[in-house]
Amino acid sequence: MNTQLSLSKIQSLVDGSIADPSSLLGRHPVDYRGTPATAFRMFQPEAHSICLIDSASGLRRPMRRLHPEGVFEAILDESPESHYKVEMMDKKGKTTETADPYATPSLLTDFDRYLIGQGRHHKIYERLGAQLRTVNGVDGVNFAVWAPNARAVQVVGDFNGWDGRQHGARQLPNIGIWEIFVPAARIGQRYKFRIHSEQGHWMDKCDPMAFASELPPLTANIISDINSYSWSDSDWMDKRTEFDPLHAPMNVYEVHLGSWQKGPGRTNGWLDYRDLAKRLADYCHRMNFTHVELMPISEHPYSGSWGYQSVGYYAPTSRHGSPEDFMFFVDHLHQNGIGVLVDWVPAHFPKDDHGLRRFDGSPLYEHADPRQGEHPDWGTMIFNFGRNEVRNFLIANAVFWLDKYHIDGLRVDAVASMLYLDYSREEGQWVPNRYGGRENLESIDFLREFNNAVHENYPGVVTAAEESTAWPGVSKPTSDGGLGFTYKWNMGWMNDTLRYMREEPIHRQYHQNELTFSLIYAFTENFMLPLSHDEVVHGKGSLISQMPGDMWQKFANLRLLYSYMWTHPGKKLLFMGGELAQWNEWNEDDGPQWLLLDFATHRGVQQLVSDLNLLVNENPALHHFDFGPEGFEWVDCQNAQDSVLVYLRKGTDNDPPLLVCSNFTPVVREDYPIGVPQAGFWKEVFNSDGEAYGGSNVGNYPGCQSRGIGHHDRPDSIAVTLPPLGTTIFRLDQ
């Protein structure tokens, strides 16, 4: 054979053991019989014959078969100055004109490589993964993956019969990225990366930046075009840049898409994104919610994780459709005036073999030391936030959802576990930071960089931290030493309030401080008040089942809880089913008990939530100063014996204040004196005991005229009737 390839090198191509196929395949200068020449080589196991075609001259040269498994070569004295293609005839006689994968220049520019090395390529999802690409008129897919410790990387998929030998990637110098252009690959085809580890074994891994995946339990990725969807939400997106998250109303409906509503005849009853969009937009509009928050929608192998153990960080779960279907979902909600937030989980990832764990055979995304790299409670891996490439992967992922899917906010899960090195660990089970402390300095830097990337590039987008400790400055700007979140979930308020509400009313007089304590720290952070899915799972029971008393009192207590929550400073979040007063604890298989709406008592709670949302939306006093003391004023917080709370919520000088009066006992209190800041008629604008809500209709309709008698250190007062286990709200009629 007139070739300079040794039999061992040819064999390495055939058996797939070669680390860098591009060193042999493609175009290479050679010395042919003492004369400079060019060798063109291809490995195509399915080819019967291959011709080399000079794109400029049209000159055709047949390639010789060097090995029966499909190694071909042509040596030319003259090398085509222009680009070349190949014409391949397969064993069935079908002819295809294509490009040589190893003659294609890298998709990554020098600047891309610099940013990747620095960990600051915030749009790396436009370079790595499976990128649609046209090279010299030939359509295909550019595959690239970060696997710095791999011996070799192949791309396998429907386009090569899952035989990776013909698509071995080349390693780009210094950055640990492997890349190859595959002309035969097309949208809709499945693929994975086949990685040869340092330990000498091959592993099929999912693409960390795949845009779509198969329906679990299948795990292959799917080549997708996420740039062709035609968006229709320009009005929303334009207005979002002017959105002021600190002073605007925000009433959030937390939703698990897999169980919110079911569809007969579908896989596990899962509705598709388009159907869900129409149903959810209509429902939120009717219920006056301003936003939905989706429990994690990134691809996850186990449905029972509710999405909190993600494998496909860049892929909306295929349980409800394609990436384009999810774009329609967001688009449709935007067109109906509903914002879309998603839960984002950078704290940990699962151990599934096809996922990120030991991705190239080494602890790549996670810490090598299990004291830093594994969660003892959750059986998951912890990201190595000190590694540039890992931070880049996660921050680019946050940007990705805002950029490609128009998401309006990210709620970051389990922030407390990210802040402390000793989170849920005993002495000796954790590694101190460089100063000997328990703070995770790399994670703190990551969270600040994440928030800066979001807020600097996407005005109006919000970030919220699920953070349960007293860490200072979670929602303060990074320029002031904070973490930079827009909001912090107020877990203290949630725990204290639910603990108080579980008390029998006769005992509540001894627990008054559990309600009033939240106002001591209410303005130290930008708080969101959550009654989330975490409060109605794992044996806690539904919210109404946690309320004390007989059937009437349970409903009244739940209405009272919601009334107190919606009038307390802070943005609001309620998990689905809470608005129905459902009896069952939530599980992902059943979802909300919609049939309960056949009963007036449950319809009453649903109507109450809708009316409370509307009240907040239409009254600046209930949302404009959620995060400052100028929006709140105690009138009476010391009447523990009667378990009564009275306070004012205030907006700007032009906004009428609202007077909130809550009676946490089932005793009707008549002619109850309450001081008011101004004389006049105080109109009753809300009563949780109203008949429409299932209450006893005790109240003060249409309102109360001030009496000219000072009370509560105020110049005037009104005498009101406080309904049993109820809240009444008055507004000065100006």
Secondary structure, DSSP 4 states (H G I P E B T S, - for coil): ---S--HHHHHHHHHT--S-GGGTSEEEEEEETTEEEEEEEEE-TTEEEEEEEETTT--EEEPEEEETTTEEEEEESSPPSS-EEEEEEETTS-EEEE--GGGSPPS--HHHHHHHHHT--TTGGGTSEEEEEEETTEEEEEEEEE-TT-SEEEEEEGGGTT-GGGGBPEEPTTT-EEEEEETT--TT-EEEEEEE-TTS-EEEE--TT-S-BPSTT---EE----S------HHHHHHHTT--TTTS--EEEEE-TTTSS--TTSGGGPPPHHHHHHHHHHHHHHHT-SEEEESP-EE-S-GGGTTSS-SEEEEE-GGG--HHHHHHHHHHHHHTT-EEEEEE--S-B---TTSSTTTTSS--SB-SSHHHHEETTTTEE-B-TTSHHHHHHHHHHHHHHHHHH---EEEETTHHHHHBTTTT--TTSS---TTS-SB-HHHHHHHHHHHHHHHHHSTT-EEEE---S--TTTTS-GGGTS---SEEE-HHHHHHHHHHHHS-GGGGGG-THHHHTHHHHTTSS-EEEEE-GGGGSTT---TGGGS-SSHHHHHHHHHHHHHHHHHSSSEEEEETTGGGT-SSPP-TTT---GGGGGSHHHHHHHHHHHHHHHHHHH-GGGTTTTTSGGGEEEEE---TTTTEEEEEE--STTSPPEEEEEE-SSS-EEEEEEEESS-SEEEEEEETT-GGGTS---S-TTEEE--S--BTTBSEEEEEEEPTTEEEEEEE--
